[in-house]
Amino acid sequence: MAEHMIGVEVVYAGTKGPIRRRVELAQGSTVMQAISASGIAAVLPAGAIDPTRLGVFARKAMPDRQLRKGDRIEIYRPLLLDPMEARRRRAR
């Protein structure tokens, strides 16, 4: 019997624009398996993939979360400035 496959997208919002990779995985695959299969790590800055900064459709996700067909895995960059501090600076 053939293994069921699902299509997902892995996205990193870089400073020069988004980097996207579409991959087909076996049903039941995890967030980290999708990131590995996409090969996106090769084009990202060192240390960009932090298991604490991952999401699926803008919701925080653990690396071992199982994926569903059509999911978008997002790799988030660290904040350069606290949002409250940015607001204070704009208000001045």
KOLLUMZA-509563 format. One record per residue: residue number from 0; residue in three letters; x, y, z of N, C-alpha, C in turn. Coordinates in steps of 0.05 Angstrom, whole numbers, plus 5000, padded with zeros to 4 digits. Layout:
# KOLLUMZA-509563
{rec NUM; ALA; {X; Y; Z}; {X; Y; Z}; {X; Y; Z}} ...
This chain:
# KOLLUMZA-509563
{rec 0; MET; {5017; 4976; 5000}; {5000; 5000; 5000}; {5018; 5025; 5000}} {rec 1; ALA; {5011; 5045; 4984}; {5026; 5069; 4982}; {5023; 5086; 5007}} {rec 2; GLU; {5045; 5100; 5013}; {5045; 5118; 5036}; {5031; 5144; 5028}} {rec 3; HIS; {5014; 5155; 5046}; {5000; 5180; 5040}; {5020; 5203; 5043}} {rec 4; MET; {5020; 5221; 5024}; {5038; 5243; 5024}; {5022; 5269; 5028}} {rec 5; ILE; {5035; 5288; 5041}; {5023; 5315; 5046}; {5042; 5336; 5035}} {rec 6; GLY; {5032; 5358; 5025}; {5048; 5380; 5016}; {5047; 5402; 5037}} {rec 7; VAL; {5071; 5412; 5044}; {5073; 5435; 5063}; {5093; 5455; 5052}} {rec 8; GLU; {5092; 5479; 5064}; {5111; 5500; 5056}; {5127; 5508; 5080}} {rec 9; VAL; {5153; 5512; 5076}; {5171; 5522; 5097}; {5179; 5550; 5089}} {rec 10; VAL; {5176; 5570; 5108}; {5181; 5598; 5101}; {5199; 5611; 5122}} {rec 11; TYR; {5217; 5627; 5113}; {5234; 5644; 5130}; {5232; 5672; 5120}} {rec 12; ALA; {5224; 5691; 5137}; {5221; 5719; 5129}; {5248; 5733; 5134}} {rec 13; GLY; {5265; 5733; 5114}; {5291; 5745; 5116}; {5289; 5775; 5112}} {rec 14; THR; {5311; 5789; 5117}; {5312; 5818; 5114}; {5310; 5826; 5085}} {rec 15; LYS; {5319; 5808; 5067}; {5318; 5814; 5038}; {5294; 5802; 5024}} {rec 16; GLY; {5275; 5793; 5039}; {5251; 5780; 5028}; {5248; 5752; 5038}} {rec 17; PRO; {5224; 5741; 5033}; {5219; 5714; 5043}; {5233; 5692; 5027}} {rec 18; ILE; {5240; 5671; 5040}; {5251; 5647; 5028}; {5231; 5625; 5032}} {rec 19; ARG; {5222; 5612; 5010}; {5201; 5592; 5012}; {5211; 5566; 4999}} {rec 20; ARG; {5203; 5544; 5012}; {5208; 5518; 5001}; {5183; 5501; 5004}} {rec 21; ARG; {5175; 5488; 4983}; {5152; 5470; 4984}; {5162; 5442; 4984}} {rec 22; VAL; {5152; 5425; 5002}; {5161; 5397; 5004}; {5137; 5378; 5007}} {rec 23; GLU; {5141; 5354; 4997}; {5122; 5332; 5000}; {5134; 5313; 5021}} {rec 24; LEU; {5118; 5307; 5041}; {5127; 5289; 5063}; {5106; 5268; 5068}} {rec 25; ALA; {5115; 5247; 5082}; {5096; 5227; 5091}; {5077; 5238; 5112}} {rec 26; GLN; {5053; 5229; 5111}; {5033; 5237; 5131}; {5044; 5230; 5158}} {rec 27; GLY; {5041; 5248; 5178}; {5051; 5244; 5205}; {5078; 5256; 5209}} {rec 28; SER; {5089; 5269; 5189}; {5116; 5282; 5192}; {5113; 5306; 5211}} {rec 29; THR; {5136; 5314; 5222}; {5137; 5336; 5242}; {5148; 5361; 5229}} {rec 30; VAL; {5146; 5383; 5245}; {5156; 5409; 5236}; {5186; 5407; 5230}} {rec 31; MET; {5202; 5395; 5247}; {5231; 5393; 5243}; {5238; 5375; 5219}} {rec 32; GLN; {5222; 5354; 5214}; {5227; 5337; 5191}; {5222; 5353; 5165}} {rec 33; ALA; {5202; 5370; 5165}; {5196; 5387; 5142}; {5218; 5407; 5137}} {rec 34; ILE; {5228; 5419; 5158}; {5250; 5438; 5156}; {5275; 5424; 5144}} {rec 35; SER; {5281; 5401; 5155}; {5304; 5385; 5145}; {5300; 5378; 5115}} {rec 36; ALA; {5277; 5368; 5108}; {5271; 5359; 5081}; {5272; 5382; 5061}} {rec 37; SER; {5266; 5406; 5070}; {5264; 5429; 5052}; {5292; 5439; 5044}} {rec 38; GLY; {5313; 5433; 5060}; {5339; 5443; 5053}; {5343; 5472; 5058}} {rec 39; ILE; {5324; 5485; 5071}; {5325; 5514; 5075}; {5348; 5522; 5094}} {rec 40; ALA; {5357; 5504; 5111}; {5379; 5511; 5130}; {5404; 5519; 5115}} {rec 41; ALA; {5409; 5508; 5091}; {5433; 5514; 5075}; {5434; 5543; 5066}} {rec 42; VAL; {5411; 5556; 5064}; {5411; 5584; 5054}; {5406; 5604; 5075}} {rec 43; LEU; {5402; 5595; 5100}; {5396; 5613; 5122}; {5422; 5620; 5137}} {rec 44; PRO; {5422; 5642; 5152}; {5445; 5649; 5168}; {5449; 5628; 5190}} {rec 45; ALA; {5473; 5624; 5199}; {5479; 5605; 5220}; {5463; 5611; 5245}} {rec 46; GLY; {5451; 5591; 5256}; {5435; 5594; 5280}; {5407; 5605; 5276}} {rec 47; ALA; {5398; 5607; 5251}; {5372; 5618; 5246}; {5349; 5600; 5254}} {rec 48; ILE; {5354; 5574; 5254}; {5333; 5555; 5261}; {5336; 5548; 5291}} {rec 49; ASP; {5318; 5561; 5306}; {5317; 5557; 5335}; {5291; 5543; 5341}} {rec 50; PRO; {5291; 5520; 5354}; {5266; 5506; 5360}; {5246; 5522; 5376}} {rec 51; THR; {5254; 5543; 5390}; {5235; 5559; 5405}; {5223; 5581; 5388}} {rec 52; ARG; {5232; 5584; 5363}; {5221; 5605; 5346}; {5210; 5593; 5320}} {rec 53; LEU; {5191; 5574; 5323}; {5178; 5562; 5301}; {5148; 5565; 5303}} {rec 54; GLY; {5134; 5566; 5281}; {5105; 5568; 5281}; {5093; 5555; 5257}} {rec 55; VAL; {5067; 5550; 5259}; {5051; 5540; 5237}; {5027; 5560; 5234}} {rec 56; PHE; {5026; 5573; 5212}; {5005; 5593; 5207}; {5004; 5614; 5230}} {rec 57; ALA; {5026; 5625; 5237}; {5028; 5647; 5257}; {5022; 5638; 5285}} {rec 58; ARG; {5021; 5613; 5291}; {5018; 5603; 5318}; {5042; 5587; 5326}} {rec 59; LYS; {5052; 5592; 5349}; {5076; 5578; 5359}; {5072; 5548; 5357}} {rec 60; ALA; {5093; 5535; 5348}; {5092; 5506; 5345}; {5117; 5493; 5356}} {rec 61; MET; {5114; 5470; 5367}; {5137; 5455; 5377}; {5149; 5439; 5354}} {rec 62; PRO; {5175; 5434; 5355}; {5189; 5420; 5333}; {5177; 5392; 5327}} {rec 63; ASP; {5165; 5379; 5347}; {5154; 5352; 5343}; {5124; 5352; 5336}} {rec 64; ARG; {5113; 5376; 5330}; {5084; 5377; 5322}; {5080; 5364; 5295}} {rec 65; GLN; {5060; 5347; 5294}; {5053; 5334; 5269}; {5040; 5353; 5250}} {rec 66; LEU; {5046; 5350; 5224}; {5035; 5369; 5204}; {5011; 5358; 5190}} {rec 67; ARG; {4996; 5376; 5178}; {4973; 5369; 5162}; {4977; 5380; 5134}} {rec 68; LYS; {4963; 5369; 5115}; {4965; 5378; 5087}; {4961; 5408; 5085}} {rec 69; GLY; {4979; 5422; 5071}; {4976; 5451; 5067}; {4987; 5468; 5089}} {rec 70; ASP; {4998; 5457; 5110}; {5009; 5474; 5132}; {5032; 5491; 5121}} {rec 71; ARG; {5036; 5514; 5134}; {5058; 5532; 5128}; {5075; 5534; 5153}} {rec 72; ILE; {5099; 5523; 5152}; {5118; 5524; 5175}; {5133; 5550; 5173}} {rec 73; GLU; {5134; 5566; 5194}; {5147; 5591; 5194}; {5171; 5591; 5213}} {rec 74; ILE; {5193; 5600; 5204}; {5218; 5602; 5220}; {5221; 5632; 5226}} {rec 75; TYR; {5219; 5638; 5252}; {5219; 5667; 5260}; {5247; 5676; 5267}} {rec 76; ARG; {5253; 5701; 5260}; {5278; 5714; 5268}; {5275; 5725; 5296}} {rec 77; PRO; {5297; 5728; 5310}; {5295; 5741; 5337}; {5289; 5770; 5334}} {rec 78; LEU; {5275; 5781; 5354}; {5269; 5809; 5355}; {5294; 5826; 5359}} {rec 79; LEU; {5297; 5846; 5344}; {5320; 5864; 5347}; {5314; 5886; 5368}} {rec 80; LEU; {5288; 5892; 5372}; {5280; 5913; 5390}; {5254; 5904; 5403}} {rec 81; ASP; {5251; 5908; 5429}; {5227; 5902; 5443}; {5204; 5919; 5431}} {rec 82; PRO; {5181; 5907; 5425}; {5159; 5922; 5413}; {5150; 5946; 5430}} {rec 83; MET; {5151; 5944; 5456}; {5143; 5967; 5472}; {5164; 5990; 5470}} {rec 84; GLU; {5189; 5983; 5468}; {5210; 6003; 5465}; {5207; 6017; 5437}} {rec 85; ALA; {5201; 6001; 5417}; {5197; 6013; 5390}; {5174; 6032; 5390}} {rec 86; ARG; {5152; 6026; 5404}; {5129; 6044; 5406}; {5137; 6069; 5421}} {rec 87; ARG; {5152; 6067; 5442}; {5161; 6091; 5457}; {5178; 6109; 5439}} {rec 88; ARG; {5195; 6097; 5424}; {5212; 6113; 5406}; {5196; 6128; 5384}} {rec 89; ARG; {5176; 6114; 5374}; {5159; 6127; 5354}; {5143; 6150; 5366}} {rec 90; ALA; {5135; 6147; 5391}; {5118; 6167; 5404}; {5134; 6193; 5410}} {rec 91; ARG; {5160; 6190; 5412}; {5176; 6214; 5418}; {5178; 6232; 5395}} 
